[in-house]
């Protein structure tokens, strides 16, 4: 990638899986409800048979969490410490300081409005 875009900036927003999974469940439940479904309905209708073989034929919160870990959070690669033009943002707390670091990294200094409710509504 650096050969094509030598001045590329790489940002790795790092959040522990134990923080991501519950938040993902909330977003998924909200999305399912908007479609008149539950997580169980999604499991029964949309999870491929091969995945059900790995995580269980019957829906359970534990099976769904394992599916999400496998499907969406597996194989994420850390940025190397010596990677030029890179920044790792630890965002477990989902606070303004993380966005401030990102803005400084890309050249957008100064204060800004930070409203968690508005961000989560997107």
Rosetta blueprint (number, residue, H / E / L):
1 X L
2 X L
3 X L
4 X L
5 X L
6 X L
7 X L
8 X L
9 X L
10 X E
11 X E
12 X E
13 X E
14 X E
15 X L
16 X L
17 X H
18 X H
19 X H
20 X H
21 X H
22 X H
23 X H
24 X H
25 X H
26 X H
27 X H
28 X H
29 X H
30 X H
31 X H
32 X H
33 X H
34 X H
35 X L
36 X L
37 X L
38 X L
39 X H
40 X H
41 X H
42 X H
43 X H
44 X H
45 X H
46 X H
47 X L
48 X L
49 X H
50 X H
51 X H
52 X H
53 X H
54 X H
55 X H
56 X L
57 X L
58 X L
59 X L
60 X L
61 X H
62 X H
63 X H
64 X H
65 X H
66 X H
67 X H
68 X H
69 X H
70 X H
71 X H
72 X H
73 X L
74 X L
75 X L
76 X L
77 X L
78 X L
79 X L
80 X L
81 X L
82 X L
83 X L
84 X L
85 X L
86 X E
87 X E
88 X E
89 X E
90 X E
91 X L
92 X L
93 X L
94 X L
95 X L
96 X H
97 X H
98 X H
99 X H
100 X H
101 X H
102 X H
103 X H
104 X H
105 X H
106 X L
107 X L
108 X L
109 X L
110 X L
111 X L
112 X L
113 X L
114 X L
115 X L
116 X H
117 X H
118 X H
119 X H
120 X H
121 X H
122 X L
